[in-house]
Amino acid sequence: MERIRKLVLSSLASFGLTLAATAADLLTYHNDSSRTGLNPDEIALTPGNVNVNSFGLKFNAIVAGQVYAQPLYASSVPIFPGSTLIRHNLVIVATELDNVYAFDADSGSLLWNTSLLGTNEVPADSINCTDLTPNNGVTGTPVIDRGMLPYGRIYVVAMSKTADSGTYYQRLHALDLSTGQDVQAPVTIQASYPGNGPGGDGQGHVIFNPGKQRQRAALLLANHNIFIAWGAFCDPDVLPYSGWIMGYDEKTLAQKYVLNTNPNGLPISTKLPDGSGNGIWGAGGALAASTDNPAYIFATTGNGPFDTNLVNGFPQNGDYGDTFLKLSPSLTVTDYFTPYNQFDLATQDHDFGSSGTVVLPGMKDANNVVRHLSVGCGKDSNIYLVDRDNMGKYIPGATSNANVYQEVFTVLPGGLYSTPAYFNGALYFGPNGHSLRRFKFTKAKLGSTAASVTSAAFSTSGASPGNAVLHAYDALNLATELYNSIQNATRDSFGVGGAIKFMTPTVCNGKVYVGTATSLAGFGLITPVAATEITGSVQLAFGALQYQSSTKHYVQSVTLTNIGGTSLTLPVSLVFDDLSANVALSNASGATTATSPSASPYINGPLSSPLAPGQSVTIQLSWIDSIQPPAAPAIAYAKTRVLAGPNSR
């Protein structure tokens, strides 16, 4: 990781942080289900070349509708213009006018566009809420599963209403990644949950109301299910509402699990006198998953009722306001943490759930014990670190949060309306109206002061429209700004009046993508230098394909030997050109953008030092074959290439 010092990127209108980039794909919010924002495999963009002289705007593709959802990236996707197969790297964009676009990630050309509106429907209006105007369509970031055959699926929730009666709908769609078309009929979101709280039917059930619940949180793919969360539009202007999480089978779209975080709405607060509350929104982040198998799900809730009548440590009536939740794969609350001053937080609208959660990798404490931590923040300016193995629950009568693993006080002025990011033993935060800041871990404890901060301040509330600006910082020292798009505004201006809050940039495969109120902007190296082809200096020996029933992948080893006279500079990449339409390399490190043909998947050899003459390295391949399991695997490609060196593939 130290070969490339990572980049921190942010838009002026909001704190959108991505450290480094994904390898081949970025298929979910913040790069992974743990929401770390980290991927260590970017080789094209470095602190040495991200500057105004070599980095800038490559294209600005116009879209219909505001882009609140983070753009997603899928490499080497087969597209069929007519009967011809052409592979493209795709960037997927969803908008508030219920449009989903697939652009060529390198040129910005439009490949397909799908409307998610039903017959005689229009995008939903603002629901009497000035928080997001004038329309509500797709707000939560979709999620993509490349393993859903034949070419992968995009899961997305769209809100709409009938043009005549104004009846509101929310639907879960599964779109073919190659065509943008619904793979099956979309499912209308409906649910009920036992309780007598706000939105109840008077017969012991709380009913999901699509016109009262905003789907802002990013979708989560975990345990082969799509998990979706909802919060409020505006409180107390749009009532009643509560917090919902639902799980849908990714193959059938059948609803499997439902949790309501406010089924009884007690005790009420002066802020929400009808008992509403406990929404799950997290400024577009919200749901995160552990790396366990099966994965546990983590979320924080907003202001609202917390039931202090505890049975075995859990609220008797299931109301979890301002709470950090740990959920089983079937959405049962298995553990939680609630601040001692929760009622005050609810009364003052100081949501504990205004930021997304991050599941952190294990780290050793001072006693050499591995700690499994997660981080969550709210509007109260504090950082909360919970131990996922013992979150602390709620202590009646407590006057401090001694039950939580660590609380760092008043270090996020303005509160947090974004998802933190994690890299190299440090957490990154962008408090509203203030500088980005980096806090370092030492023996599983977070420092109480920032190790570095940016000189610029950033707003995430987006109270008034402004011009979108992209910034890049050295992640090891935030005082060092590498680039911003004002430095050459004539070339790099991309969102005049188009800044919207919660903008999250996407960094992938040598590019940076930013959604605005009217467009998708793509940034990259002005003149990328192609990596050196060294195919003639290596010898490849392929092993047999072996089918794995557990993953439904074909695995194969290939040994690469340096038969030339000089050492091969890292990374050394094996490229597969012109794959047949049914094939995908599931563990690809990236896809070509600067060498021809483009959109060919490549995988980097597991090397820590240059490959000397006569030395060999073995690379493990994992293939997806959409005709599987055939009598014989149908994995075909025209040729292989080998590239070396740190430049663009």
C-alpha positions in Angstrom: 0.0 0.0 0.0 2.9 2.4 0.7 3.9 2.3 -3.0 0.9 4.5 -3.7 0.0 7.1 -1.1 -3.7 7.1 -1.1 -5.9 10.0 -2.1 -8.8 11.7 -0.3 -11.4 13.2 -2.5 -14.2 15.5 -1.6 -16.8 17.7 -3.3 -17.3 21.2 -2.1 -21.0 20.8 -1.6 -20.7 17.7 0.6 -18.3 15.4 2.3 -17.9 12.4 -0.1 -14.8 10.5 0.8 -13.2 7.7 -1.2 -9.7 6.4 -0.3 -7.9 5.0 -3.3 -10.2 3.2 -5.6 -11.7 -0.1 -6.4 -9.9 -2.7 -8.4 -12.1 -4.0 -11.2 -15.5 -2.9 -9.9 -17.2 -0.6 -7.4 -20.6 -2.2 -7.0 -21.9 -0.7 -3.7 -21.8 2.4 -1.7 -18.4 3.3 -0.2 -16.7 0.5 -2.0 -17.6 -2.5 0.2 -20.3 -3.8 2.4 -18.4 -2.7 5.5 -18.5 0.8 4.1 -14.8 1.5 4.6 -14.4 3.5 1.5 -11.1 1.7 0.9 -9.7 -0.4 -1.9 -5.9 -0.8 -2.2 -5.6 -1.7 -5.8 -5.7 1.6 -7.7 -2.5 2.0 -9.8 -3.3 4.7 -12.3 -4.0 7.7 -9.9 -1.2 8.6 -7.4 -0.4 11.7 -5.4 2.3 12.3 -8.0 0.0 12.7 -10.9 -3.2 14.0 -9.4 -2.5 17.7 -10.0 -3.8 20.4 -12.2 -1.2 19.8 -14.9 -1.9 16.1 -15.5 -5.4 15.5 -14.0 -8.8 17.1 -14.9 -12.2 16.8 -16.4 -12.6 14.2 -19.2 -16.4 14.4 -19.8 -19.6 15.8 -18.3 -22.5 13.7 -19.4 -26.0 15.3 -19.0 -28.7 13.4 -17.1 -32.3 14.1 -16.3 -32.8 14.4 -12.6 -30.5 15.1 -9.6 -27.9 12.4 -8.7 -28.1 11.8 -5.0 -27.1 8.1 -5.3 -23.3 7.4 -5.6 -22.3 6.4 -9.2 -21.3 2.7 -9.4 -18.6 1.1 -11.7 -18.7 -2.3 -13.4 -15.8 -3.3 -15.6 -15.8 -5.3 -18.9 -19.5 -5.7 -19.3 -20.7 -7.2 -22.6 -23.0 -4.8 -24.5 -24.8 -5.9 -27.7 -25.3 -3.0 -30.2 -27.3 -5.1 -32.7 -25.7 -8.5 -33.0 -22.2 -7.3 -32.2 -20.5 -7.9 -28.8 -18.5 -5.0 -27.4 -17.2 -5.0 -23.9 -17.4 -1.7 -22.0 -16.4 -0.4 -18.6 -19.7 1.0 -17.3 -20.5 3.8 -14.8 -24.1 3.4 -13.5 -26.0 6.5 -12.5 -29.5 6.7 -11.0 -31.5 10.0 -10.7 -34.4 11.6 -8.8 -36.5 11.5 -12.0 -36.4 7.6 -11.9 -33.8 7.2 -14.7 -31.0 4.8 -14.6 -28.1 5.4 -17.1 -25.1 3.3 -18.2 -22.3 5.4 -19.6 -19.0 4.2 -21.0 -16.8 4.9 -18.0 -13.9 6.0 -20.3 -15.5 8.1 -22.9 -18.8 9.2 -21.2 -20.9 8.0 -24.2 -24.4 6.8 -23.3 -24.9 3.0 -23.7 -28.4 2.6 -22.3 -31.0 4.5 -20.3 -34.0 3.0 -18.5 -37.0 4.7 -16.9 -38.3 3.0 -13.8 -41.7 4.7 -14.0 -44.9 2.6 -14.3 -47.7 3.2 -16.8 -49.3 6.6 -16.2 -46.8 7.5 -13.4 -44.5 10.4 -12.8 -41.7 10.9 -10.3 -42.8 11.6 -6.8 -42.9 15.3 -5.7 -41.1 16.7 -2.7 -43.8 15.4 -0.2 -44.1 18.9 1.4 -40.4 18.6 2.3 -37.8 21.2 1.3 -35.0 18.8 2.1 -34.9 17.3 -1.4 -36.8 19.2 -4.2 -38.5 19.1 -6.6 -38.7 15.3 -7.1 -38.1 12.1 -5.3 -37.2 9.1 -7.5 -34.0 7.1 -6.8 -32.3 8.4 -3.7 -30.6 5.4 -2.1 -27.5 4.1 -3.9 -28.2 0.9 -5.8 -26.2 -2.3 -5.4 -24.9 -4.6 -8.2 -24.2 -8.3 -8.1 -22.0 -9.4 -11.0 -22.6 -13.1 -10.0 -26.3 -13.0 -11.0 -26.4 -14.5 -14.4 -26.0 -14.0 -17.2 -24.3 -10.5 -17.0 -25.1 -9.2 -13.5 -28.0 -7.3 -11.9 -28.5 -3.8 -10.6 -30.9 -3.6 -7.6 -32.5 -0.2 -7.2 -35.5 1.2 -5.3 -37.6 3.8 -7.2 -40.3 6.1 -5.9 -43.2 7.3 -8.1 -46.8 8.4 -8.0 -49.8 8.2 -10.3 -50.2 11.2 -12.5 -53.9 11.6 -11.7 -54.6 10.6 -8.1 -51.2 11.1 -6.6 -51.0 7.6 -5.1 -47.4 6.9 -4.1 -45.4 3.8 -4.9 -42.0 2.4 -4.0 -40.7 -0.6 -6.0 -37.6 -2.8 -5.9 -36.2 -3.4 -9.4 -33.7 -5.9 -10.6 -32.1 -4.6 -13.9 -29.9 -6.5 -16.3 -26.5 -4.9 -16.2 -26.0 -5.3 -19.9 -29.3 -3.9 -21.1 -30.9 -2.0 -18.2 -34.1 -3.9 -18.6 -36.1 -5.4 -15.7 -35.1 -9.1 -15.4 -38.5 -9.7 -13.7 -41.5 -7.7 -12.7 -40.5 -5.1 -10.0 -41.9 -5.7 -6.5 -44.0 -3.1 -4.9 -42.8 -2.4 -1.3 -45.4 -3.3 1.2 -45.1 -4.3 4.9 -46.7 -4.5 8.2 -45.2 -5.0 11.7 -46.7 -5.8 15.1 -47.3 -2.7 17.1 -49.6 0.2 18.0 -47.2 3.0 17.1 -47.4 5.8 14.5 -48.9 4.7 11.2 -50.8 1.9 12.8 -54.0 0.4 11.5 -55.6 0.4 15.0 -55.6 -3.4 15.0 -52.1 -4.0 16.3 -50.1 -3.4 13.1 -47.9 -0.6 11.9 -48.3 -0.3 8.1 -45.5 0.8 5.7 -46.6 4.0 3.9 -44.6 4.7 0.7 -45.7 8.4 0.8 -44.2 9.0 4.3 -41.0 7.0 4.2 -37.9 8.2 2.3 -35.5 5.5 1.0 -32.2 7.5 1.4 -29.9 4.8 2.8 -27.8 2.8 0.3 -29.0 -0.7 -0.5 -27.0 -3.5 1.1 -26.3 -6.9 -0.5 -25.6 -9.5 2.2 -26.2 -13.2 2.6 -27.8 -13.3 -0.9 -30.4 -10.8 0.2 -31.0 -7.2 -0.6 -31.5 -5.1 2.5 -33.3 -1.7 2.3 -33.8 0.9 5.0 -36.2 3.9 5.3 -36.4 7.1 7.4 -38.4 10.3 7.2 -38.8 13.0 4.6 -38.9 15.9 7.0 -39.8 15.8 10.6 -42.0 17.1 12.1 -43.5 18.2 8.7 -44.3 14.8 7.2 -45.8 12.5 9.8 -46.3 9.8 10.8 -43.1 7.8 10.1 -40.8 5.2 11.6 -37.7 3.3 10.8 -38.0 0.3 8.5 -35.5 -2.3 7.3 -36.6 -5.1 4.9 -34.8 -8.0 3.3 -35.6 -9.4 -0.1 -34.3 -12.5 -1.8 -32.0 -11.3 -4.6 -33.0 -14.1 -7.0 -36.8 -13.9 -6.6 -37.3 -10.5 -5.0 -39.6 -12.2 -2.5 -39.7 -10.3 0.8 -38.1 -12.4 3.6 -37.5 -10.2 6.6 -39.0 -7.0 8.1 -37.9 -4.9 11.1 -39.6 -1.7 12.4 -37.5 0.2 14.8 -40.4 2.2 16.3 -43.4 -0.2 16.4 -45.0 1.4 19.5 -43.7 5.0 19.5 -43.1 5.4 23.3 -42.1 7.6 25.0 -43.0 10.6 22.8 -40.9 13.8 22.7 -41.8 17.4 22.2 -40.1 17.2 18.8 -42.3 14.4 17.6 -45.5 14.4 19.8 -47.2 11.7 17.7 -44.5 9.1 18.6 -42.9 9.1 15.2 -39.1 8.7 14.8 -36.2 6.2 14.6 -35.7 6.6 10.9 -32.7 5.0 9.2 -31.0 7.3 6.7 -27.3 7.9 7.6 -26.9 10.7 5.0 -27.0 8.1 2.3 -24.9 5.4 4.0 -26.7 3.7 7.0 -26.5 -0.1 6.6 -23.2 -1.9 6.8 -22.3 -5.6 7.1 -19.6 -7.6 8.9 -17.4 -10.0 7.1 -18.8 -12.9 9.1 -20.5 -15.8 7.3 -23.4 -15.2 7.5 -22.9 -11.4 7.9 -24.4 -9.4 10.7 -25.9 -6.0 9.8 -25.2 -2.7 11.6 -27.2 0.5 11.5 -27.9 3.6 13.5 -31.3 5.2 14.0 -32.4 8.8 14.2 -34.2 10.7 16.9 -37.3 9.3 18.3 -38.6 7.1 21.1 -36.4 4.7 23.0 -38.2 2.3 25.3 -36.4 2.3 28.7 -38.5 -0.6 30.0 -35.9 -3.3 29.5 -36.3 -7.1 29.5 -33.0 -8.9 29.6 -31.4 -5.7 28.6 -33.6 -5.1 25.5 -36.5 -2.6 25.1 -39.7 -4.4 25.9 -41.7 -2.7 23.2 -39.0 -2.7 20.6 -38.6 1.1 20.2 -34.9 1.9 19.4 -34.4 5.7 19.0 -30.9 7.1 18.6 -29.4 3.6 18.8 -26.5 1.7 17.2 -28.0 -1.7 16.2 -26.5 -5.1 15.5 -28.9 -7.3 13.5 -28.9 -11.0 12.7 -29.1 -12.0 9.1 -32.9 -12.3 9.6 -33.1 -8.7 11.1 -33.4 -9.7 14.8 -31.8 -7.2 17.2 -29.0 -9.2 18.8 -27.1 -6.3 20.5 -27.2 -2.5 20.6 -25.8 0.7 22.1 -27.9 3.7 23.2 -26.4 6.8 24.7 -27.4 7.6 28.3 -28.8 11.0 27.2 -31.0 9.6 24.4 -34.1 11.4 25.4 -32.3 14.7 25.3 -31.0 13.8 21.8 -34.5 13.0 20.6 -36.0 16.2 22.0 -33.3 18.4 20.4 -33.3 16.6 17.1 -29.7 15.5 17.6 -29.9 12.3 15.6 -27.5 9.6 16.5 -28.1 8.3 13.0 -27.1 11.2 10.9 -24.0 9.5 9.6 -23.4 6.1 8.0 -21.8 3.3 10.0 -18.4 1.6 9.2 -17.5 -1.9 10.2 -13.7 -1.8 10.9 -11.2 -4.6 10.4 -9.9 -6.3 13.5 -7.2 -4.6 15.5 -5.2 -5.5 18.6 -5.5 -3.5 21.8 -2.8 -2.9 24.4 -3.4 -6.4 25.8 -2.9 -8.0 22.4 -6.7 -8.8 22.2 -8.2 -8.5 18.8 -11.0 -5.9 18.9 -13.9 -5.9 16.4 -15.1 -2.3 16.2 -17.6 -0.2 14.4 -17.9 3.5 14.2 -21.0 5.7 14.3 -21.6 9.4 14.7 -24.5 11.9 14.9 -25.2 15.5 15.2 -23.8 15.9 18.7 -20.1 16.3 17.6 -18.9 13.0 19.2 -17.4 9.9 17.7 -18.7 6.6 19.1 -16.7 3.3 18.7 -18.6 0.2 19.7 -17.3 -3.3 20.3 -19.3 -5.5 17.9 -18.9 -8.4 20.4 -20.3 -6.4 23.3 -21.9 -3.1 22.2 -23.0 -1.9 25.7 -26.8 -1.7 25.4 -28.5 1.0 27.6 -27.8 1.6 31.3 -30.9 3.2 33.1 -29.9 6.0 35.4 -26.4 6.4 33.9 -24.8 9.8 33.6 -22.2 9.0 31.1 -21.5 6.5 28.3 -19.2 4.3 30.2 -20.8 1.2 28.6 -19.5 2.1 25.1 -16.0 0.9 24.0 -14.8 4.5 23.3 -16.3 8.0 23.0 -14.3 10.8 21.6 -15.9 14.1 22.7 -16.7 17.2 20.7 -14.2 16.6 17.8 -16.8 16.9 15.0 -18.2 20.4 15.3 -21.4 20.8 13.3 -22.1 17.1 13.5 -21.5 14.4 10.9 -23.8 14.1 7.9 -21.7 11.6 5.9 -20.0 8.2 6.2 -16.5 8.1 7.7 -13.8 6.2 5.8 -11.0 4.0 7.0 -7.4 3.6 5.7 -4.1 2.4 7.1 -5.1 2.6 10.8 -6.9 5.9 10.6 -10.5 7.2 10.3 -11.5 10.2 8.2 -14.4 12.5 9.0 -16.0 15.5 7.3 -18.0 17.4 9.9 -20.6 19.8 8.6 -19.2 23.2 7.8 -15.7 22.3 9.0 -12.5 20.8 7.7 -11.9 17.2 6.8 -9.9 15.5 9.6 -7.9 12.3 10.1 -7.8 10.4 13.4 -5.3 7.7 14.0 -5.7 4.4 16.0 -3.1 3.3 18.5 -3.6 -0.1 19.9 -7.3 -0.1 19.0 -8.0 3.3 20.6 -8.7 6.4 18.5 -6.7 9.5 19.1 -8.6 12.4 20.8 -7.2 15.0 18.4 -6.9 15.0 14.6 -3.6 14.0 13.2 -4.2 16.3 10.2 -6.9 18.5 8.8 -7.6 20.3 5.6 -7.4 24.0 5.3 -10.7 24.2 3.5 -14.1 23.7 5.2 -16.9 21.7 3.7 -20.7 21.8 4.0 -22.7 18.6 3.8 -26.1 20.2 4.5 -26.4 21.8 1.1 -28.7 24.5 2.4 -28.3 26.5 -0.7 -27.3 25.5 -4.3 -23.7 26.2 -5.3 -21.1 25.2 -7.8 -19.7 21.7 -7.5 -16.0 21.5 -6.9 -13.8 18.4 -6.6 -10.8 18.4 -4.2 -8.1 15.8 -3.8 -5.8 15.5 -0.7 -2.9 13.4 0.4 -4.5 10.9 2.8 -1.5 10.7 5.0 -1.4 14.5 5.5 -4.7 16.3 4.8 -2.9 19.6 4.9 -1.6 18.8 1.5 -4.1 19.6 -1.2 -3.1 17.9 -4.4 -5.8 19.3 -6.8 -9.1 21.1 -7.0 -11.2 21.8 -10.0 -11.1 25.6 -9.5 -7.4 25.6 -10.4 -8.3 25.3 -14.1 -11.9 26.3 -14.0 -12.1 26.8 -17.8 -11.2 23.2 -18.4 -12.5 21.5 -15.2 -15.8 23.3 -14.3 -18.5 20.6 -14.2 -21.4 21.7 -12.0 -22.3 25.3 -12.2 -25.2 25.6 -9.7 -25.3 21.9 -9.7 -23.9 21.0 -6.2 -26.2 18.9 -4.1 -25.7 17.6 -0.6 -24.4 14.2 0.2 -22.5 14.0 -3.1 -20.1 11.0 -2.9 -17.4 10.8 -5.5 -16.5 7.4 -7.0 -12.8 6.6 -7.7 -12.2 3.6 -9.9 -9.8 2.3 -12.6 -8.0 5.6 -13.0 -11.1 7.8 -13.0 -13.2 9.9 -10.6 -16.9 10.3 -11.1 -19.2 12.9 -9.4 -22.9 13.2 -9.8 -24.5 16.7 -9.8 -28.0 18.1 -10.2 -27.8 17.7 -13.9 -24.8 15.6 -14.9 -22.2 12.9 -14.3 -18.7 14.3 -14.4 -15.8 12.1 -15.2 -12.2 13.1 -14.2 -9.0 11.4 -15.0 -5.4 11.8 -16.3 -5.3 14.3 -19.2 -2.8 12.1 -21.1 -2.6 8.8 -19.4 0.7 6.9 -20.0 0.1 3.3 -21.0 1.8 0.4 -19.1 4.6 -1.4 -21.0 3.6 -4.6 -22.8 6.1 -7.4 -22.0 4.2 -10.3 -23.5 7.2 -11.5 -25.4 9.3 -11.6 -22.2 7.2 -14.1 -20.3 6.0 -17.6 -20.6 2.5 -18.7 -19.5 1.5 -22.1 -18.3 -2.2 -22.7 -17.7 -3.6 -25.3 -15.4 -6.8 -27.2 -15.8 -10.2 -25.6 -15.1 -11.9 -27.0 -12.0 -15.5 -26.4 -11.1 -16.3 -25.3 -7.5 -19.9 -26.1 -6.6 -19.9 -23.9 -3.5 -19.2 -20.7 -5.5 -20.3 -21.9 -9.0 -17.0 -20.6 -10.3 -14.3 -22.2 -12.4 -10.9 -21.9 -10.8 -7.6 -22.1 -12.7 -4.0 -21.4 -11.9 -1.6 -19.9 -14.4 2.2 -19.7 -13.9 3.9 -16.7 -15.4 7.7 -17.0 -15.9 10.1 -14.2 -16.7 12.1 -15.5 -19.7 13.6 -12.1 -20.5 16.9 -10.5 -19.4 15.6 -7.8 -17.1 13.4 -7.7 -14.0 9.7 -6.9 -14.5 8.5 -3.8 -12.8 5.4 -4.1 -10.5 2.6 -4.6 -10.9 2.7 -7.4 -13.5 -0.8 -7.8 -15.1 -2.2 -10.6 -17.1 -4.8 -9.3 -19.6 -7.6 -11.3 -21.3 -8.8 -9.8 -24.6 -12.1 -10.4 -26.3 -13.7 -12.6 -23.7 -16.8 -14.5 -24.9 -20.1 -12.9 -23.7 -20.8 -15.7 -21.2 -17.5 -15.2 -19.3 -16.4 -12.9 -16.5 -13.2 -12.9 -14.5 -14.6 -12.6 -11.0 -11.3 -11.7 -9.2 -10.0 -9.3 -11.8 -7.8 -6.4 -10.5 -9.2 -4.0 -13.1 -10.0 -3.6 -16.8 -8.0 -1.8 -19.5 -8.7 1.8 -20.3 -5.4 3.1 -21.9 -4.3 0.0 -23.8 -6.2 -1.5 -26.7 -8.6 -3.2 -26.7 -10.2 -1.4 -23.8 -12.4 -3.0 -21.2 -10.4 -6.2 -21.1 -10.1 -7.6 -17.6 -6.7 -8.1 -16.0 -5.4 -9.6 -12.9 -2.2 -8.6 -11.1 0.4 -11.2 -10.0 0.8 -11.6 -6.2 4.3 -10.0 -6.1 5.9 -7.8 -3.5 9.1 -7.2 -5.5 10.1 -7.1 -9.2 10.0 -10.4 -11.0 13.7 -11.3 -11.8 14.8 -13.2 -14.9 14.0 -16.9 -14.5 11.6 -16.3 -11.6 7.9 -17.4 -11.7 4.7 -16.3 -10.1 1.4 -18.3 -9.9 -1.8 -16.4 -10.4 -5.2 -17.9 -9.4 -8.1 -17.2 -11.7 -11.8 -17.4 -10.8 -14.1 -17.5 -13.8 -17.9 -17.1 -14.0 -19.5 -18.9 -16.9 -23.1 -18.0 -17.4 -23.8 -21.3 -19.2 -22.7 -23.2 -16.1 -22.4 -25.9 -15.1 -21.9 -27.1 -18.7 -20.6 -30.5 -19.6 -17.4 -28.6 -20.4 -16.6 -25.0 -19.5 -17.1 -22.6 -22.3 -14.5 -20.0 -21.3 -13.0 -18.4 -24.4 -10.9 -15.4 -25.2 -9.0 -14.2 -28.2 -5.6 -13.7 -26.6 -3.6 -12.8 -23.5 -1.3 -9.9 -22.9 1.1 -9.1 -20.1 1.7 -5.5 -18.9 4.2 -4.3 -16.4 4.9 -1.0 -14.5 2.8 1.5 -12.6 1.1 3.2 -15.5 -2.4 2.9 -16.8 -3.6 -0.4 -18.2 
